[in-house]
Amino acid sequence: MLEVVQNNKAIFYVYTLIDPRNQEVFYVGKGKELRYLDHYIMCCSNEHYNTKLLNKIKKIQKANLELQYNFPY
């Protein structure tokens, strides 16, 4: 995981969300701390701001699969 560091403290990292049905990367994000988990948490509460992303994650969940995360950089 690549982290941008300033004053010896990580500022952010890049992450991807991967569809386990076909191993396709369908989202690339930038975050810090546990940001990459927020998408799953928001979907569970039906409060995600990105409805296309929400629907994709829900389809993965309906297939009884787990969303995959990667930290490529």
Backbone torsions as a table, in degrees:
resi	resn	phi	psi	omega
1	MET	NA	124.4	176.7
2	LEU	-85.5	129.1	176.8
3	GLU	-121.9	135.4	173.1
4	VAL	-81.0	127.9	-173.9
5	VAL	-115.1	136.1	176.2
6	GLN	-137.6	126.1	-178.6
7	ASN	54.5	42.9	178.6
8	ASN	63.2	20.6	178.9
9	LYS	-128.9	131.0	179.7
10	ALA	-66.5	134.0	179.0
11	ILE	-96.8	-51.9	179.3
12	PHE	-157.1	170.6	178.0
13	TYR	-139.8	166.2	176.6
14	VAL	-105.5	138.7	178.2
15	TYR	-138.7	159.4	175.4
16	THR	-126.6	150.2	171.1
17	LEU	-104.1	134.1	-173.9
18	ILE	-122.4	134.6	176.1
19	ASP	-79.7	116.0	-176.7
20	PRO	-69.2	-13.8	-179.8
21	ARG	-73.2	-29.9	-177.3
22	ASN	-139.8	6.9	-179.4
23	GLN	60.8	24.0	-179.5
24	GLU	-85.9	131.6	172.3
25	VAL	-75.5	123.3	-179.1
26	PHE	-119.3	0.5	177.4
27	TYR	-157.8	137.0	174.6
28	VAL	-121.9	128.7	-177.5
29	GLY	-133.8	168.3	176.5
30	LYS	-124.5	134.9	-178.6
31	GLY	-157.5	179.0	173.1
32	LYS	-139.4	159.5	-176.6
33	GLU	56.1	-123.9	-176.4
34	LEU	-104.8	31.1	-177.7
35	ARG	-53.6	-39.3	-176.1
36	TYR	-59.7	-24.2	179.1
37	LEU	-81.8	-16.5	-177.4
38	ASP	-59.4	-33.4	-179.0
39	HIS	-62.0	-45.8	178.6
40	TYR	-63.9	-45.0	-179.2
41	ILE	-62.0	-44.3	180.0
42	MET	-65.0	-35.7	179.4
43	CYS	-67.5	-36.7	178.6
44	CYS	-64.1	-29.2	-179.8
45	SER	-100.1	4.1	-178.7
46	ASN	57.4	31.9	-178.0
47	GLU	-118.9	27.5	-178.1
48	HIS	-78.5	137.9	-178.2
49	TYR	-74.2	-18.9	-177.1
50	ASN	-109.7	98.6	-173.8
51	THR	-65.7	-32.8	178.0
52	LYS	-64.4	-43.7	177.9
53	LEU	-66.5	-41.5	177.5
54	LEU	-56.8	-48.0	-178.5
55	ASN	-64.2	-38.7	179.3
56	LYS	-63.7	-46.2	-179.4
57	ILE	-65.7	-39.5	178.6
58	LYS	-63.5	-37.5	177.4
59	LYS	-64.3	-39.1	177.2
60	ILE	-63.4	-43.3	179.5
61	GLN	-65.1	-39.8	179.2
62	LYS	-62.7	-28.2	177.9
63	ALA	-82.8	8.8	-178.5
64	ASN	57.9	37.8	178.0
65	LEU	-116.4	162.2	179.3
66	GLU	-105.6	137.1	175.1
67	LEU	-59.7	136.4	179.9
68	GLN	-105.1	144.8	-179.4
69	TYR	-120.2	148.2	175.4
70	ASN	-140.3	150.1	179.0
71	PHE	-123.3	80.1	-168.9
72	PRO	-73.1	-23.3	-175.1
73	TYR	-124.9	NA	NA
